[in-house]
């Protein structure tokens, strides 16, 4: 009886961890409402799928490059260490001439080539970058970056 309870408990824990891992890998996916003033003024709402991001109902192809490390999320988004969340770095191409809300662009006169996300609970933070090189997401590099276009906040 005790052995059977241990097996049941172990299976329950394993199933729970599997669910948490699968949720963490897809946390940024779905439809998000613009909540920050910059998101409201520039992108409007955002939708993230497996291979597309939609900014103000305009779709762009994306490619997931890698998962963000915890230290990168803290440096870029001031995310709290230890708070459950997941972030990803994506490659995309938004032309510099593309205008969004109020005739705003994402990266001024530069093409937007990178997107980093961090989802925790009902909040999504998104940063856009110009430049052909993969952004370095350390406090030092971000403090001196000319490629960081902006950080936007969304909610569910």
WOHUWO-V967711 format. One record per residue. N is the residue number from 1. RES is the residue in one small letter. PHI is phi in whole degrees, 0 to 359 (999 if undefined). Layout:
# WOHUWO-V967711
n:res:phi
N:RES:PHI
N:RES:PHI
This chain:
# WOHUWO-V967711
n:res:phi
1:x:999
2:x:296
3:x:297
4:x:294
5:x:294
6:x:297
7:x:297
8:x:296
9:x:297
10:x:297
11:x:295
12:x:296
13:x:296
14:x:298
15:x:295
16:x:297
17:x:296
18:x:297
19:x:295
20:x:298
21:x:297
22:x:290
23:x:291
24:x:296
25:x:286
26:x:238
27:x:299
28:x:276
29:x:287
30:x:114
31:x:263
32:x:229
33:x:270
34:x:296
35:x:238
36:x:272
37:x:296
38:x:291
39:x:293
40:x:295
41:x:276
42:x:243
43:x:268
44:x:70
45:x:291
46:x:230
47:x:230
48:x:241
49:x:243
50:x:295
51:x:226
52:x:219
53:x:238
54:x:244
55:x:247
56:x:50
57:x:69
58:x:254
59:x:276
60:x:225
61:x:287
62:x:232
63:x:228
64:x:289
65:x:268
66:x:192
67:x:280
68:x:285
69:x:282
70:x:303
71:x:296
72:x:291
73:x:296
74:x:295
75:x:295
76:x:278
77:x:248
78:x:54
79:x:293
80:x:281
81:x:298
82:x:90
83:x:280
84:x:299
85:x:185
86:x:215
87:x:224
88:x:220
89:x:251
90:x:239
91:x:257
92:x:206
93:x:217
94:x:246
95:x:301
96:x:300
97:x:283
98:x:291
99:x:258
100:x:248
101:x:300
102:x:54
103:x:62
104:x:274
105:x:249
106:x:281
107:x:232
108:x:63
109:x:268
110:x:256
111:x:288
112:x:276
113:x:238
114:x:221
115:x:222
116:x:245
117:x:235
118:x:211
119:x:249
120:x:219
121:x:63
122:x:260
123:x:234
124:x:234
125:x:250
126:x:227
127:x:240
128:x:247
129:x:228
130:x:262
131:x:92
132:x:280
133:x:278
134:x:302
135:x:295
136:x:265
137:x:253
138:x:244
139:x:304
140:x:294
141:x:295
142:x:292
143:x:296
144:x:253
145:x:284
146:x:257
147:x:266
148:x:286
149:x:272
150:x:169
151:x:241
152:x:236
153:x:240
154:x:226
155:x:217
156:x:243
